[in-house]
Amino acid sequence: MVVKPINTEEVAKIITLARTEQIPVTPRGLGTGVTGGSIPIYGGILLSLEMMDKIIEIDPKNLMVKTQPGVNTGRLQKTCLEHNLYYPVDPASLDDCSIGGNVATNAGGARALKYGVTGDYVTGIQAVLPDGTAINYGGKLRKNATGYNLNKLIIGSEGTLAIITEITLRLVPRPRHQIDLLIPFSSLNHGVELVLQLVQNKRLLPAVIEFIEQKGATICAQTTGETLPFPDAVIQLLVELEGNDRNAVLEDAFQLGEMAIKLGAREPLIAEDEATQTRLWTFRRSIAKTLKKIYPEVIAEDIVVPLSQLPATVEFINQLGKQLNLLIIPFGHIGDGNIHTDFCRTDENRTEWQKRIAIAIDRLIDFVVRAGGQISAEHGIGALKRHLLKKGLTPAEINLMKKLKNALDPDNILNPGKILP
């Protein structure tokens, strides 16, 4: 059954009943996750938090916002901007996902390079534990060293340890000026070299460095009719600079352009007007959605590697596609080493495709872990990736996670079948 509570008290009653009757409970935000985290694979109660969608308070004096978990992340961001405050975390599904789901998976996004991920902004969490008890840890505090950090325990736990019912987030002032650059390269290595130079640059820190590979750009353009200015580029970097002084931001943009040209780029497109910026960002954010519209099935991996391993990783992905005759589209947050890797089904024979996909993902994860990376940067583990957890973590680490789960949820009521193998 689907149950839609509107407050913490109702959630607590549902959880208490579920534990008494030994019924599994699967929490769900707005359902945009890609690892099956909100799918009730053992039936029971699907606890939808979609009606808990109130922004409770925006506090300009403390630069904080208090919100229910079902609030759409894009709406939260826009509402904060009306108060000249900025919630900078922006997953690609910004206009579709919920802030509670973001906290549950510790979602990132394009601006993670400069601003970090969801968990970096959570200062308080109200949640219901598997025994029906409600906790309210933290609040409008910039620092808090009072006992174990219960916020960090719940962030990224994907609804397996508690049901989040209220969140307090810190905000930052919004920079007054923003300039986007689209930089075309004929070589992946040259594009990555620019990323490495920018990350090491002490003065020039972009808010965003995204990459779009030619294959993905071409497929999306053919389907949507929307194109990027450099369709023949092997890779295009989308870089966002921001600041309070327009002239200083422009100077940074020209300096960045010169750096790129020295590395073999053509002259970049500099977008200062809102229309061009919106066009560029709409294209980037729509890649994953477009691929899902074109192909009958898409499996999305979100690997993360050290920056120095980016060229080898993207090259490995391309070779993997050729070896196993698979369409693999890499794109995403190259500035922080997070490569979204979408496996798209082009075969009529789904069974044969799935066999090749299993081999490909196995090889990809092995390569990533050997390179010092991990199996998930921001999507979480859910049901889809839990069999891979043993590749990324040691038995001791997995056992510790199991002990935490058993201590808080001995009856395995909350979101069973997720994360842990």
Steps between C-alpha positions, in 0.01 A plus 500: 500500500600863449477729804543878478563659842506878549706533821749330732229370734328310221830352383575384856160328528548325166845375597381382842216304341731356233748377759227346713355318199843429343417681175785639286493876435659662195534881514459693174556863405414604145630180342790633289764262638677269255611212725160368610525648849131594520360178349324274755660175387350309798159664477351635821456875547628756253537810718474792257616833643367700203236680710756617755590781262507815715792739526457565870728799549761708320722677754707779335664599830651155553524414126294186552193331355282240671302272271297182480656220293245494216586852379624510141868600498460753218212669682706513819787664312274758331323587825833559673610725212194719561666580835839560331625173645646207313469126543772404250470120475341423164455141384412468131147394603467831689148572372372146566665369817431566869733641763429200725614263227810716453586463869426126495749446217736790583441630148756719330469681170688730269604752765657243733847611383469834680212453741499135599207257526169487688650371825729802521192722553294291743519644851191336648285192439171390651442132435301198613702193599392139427346468851273801440709739709551851359835679534582864429878536477681828431324814376606846387857438608818560303696275735389211715723246675238364738551125504487284189398694189157348442445715192795334327367159598168564325633692197555254216334209685226475232215453745649187655568652845231767544221690324594866456208732584664843528830650385691817592746620238754780508495749214758733344474842333443473123784644288371794292656405166534176310673421172496164322761384251460215254845380400547260204794259486603252233678291765364361826845516661532873427158563655594307813832687518303825520291353784815403691648848452180666623473279807862582590455873432485687831326809359270374227244260651199424278167411657448236231701293253279260302586296194295388202645242263433518127308170485247603764467853359430366150237249615317759712515762222350259245213424735420839651603729215704702750871521422814626666711755310791259435345174374830367360694539828615175662423649840343826613557641847228711659665725758320744728675796664335728753570791730374835624713715269395468135831627363695256715284209380548609137875520556495146640301385196757644257785350701326161493448530125870570448594198712270280292630627164859432610393139559356465152140618541323711244378841612238439770144626500458750785139518621408792719137539395233292670353359177829342387579376849158337526547336160836350598380377839173361365700288255738373770226421752285324242759242386395226742127562441545505123688170498216341699249625242701367205596156627273235656740452790785700653719388790669797665828461688651798683860403560752738656879493458796719602535788254830368369320181390237676289664457156571129558148441632318662208728316256426172682126567469532563126704183449252301708219607269695389192605165650149400608306679224319727746384861477649672805459876548734666753423855620477702818693663778855475376616772742466264797581173323137383480421339163142405423517188286174412329467156337229527233320195358505492120443122474166337428620202706485632856639182658819507293541874567465446874772233494742739328401784732574288808848423362559866411394637839711239677806600300429871541465480879817290529690760296360789705586342836854416381534865398414611855138586421159385624182351364267792580559873532144624551233252385537266796487119501130415526401155375677518166858533625501311827665196343790732407557628853753227575716634215518847651517421871689253716320225699578693820332815366194310378471316834511831687216628283303183572554548874368857478196380305432217747541730801248755371271267306527145640176394327620633161181702460643807322568470130611134502704374207687828451873585530626197690572176307 
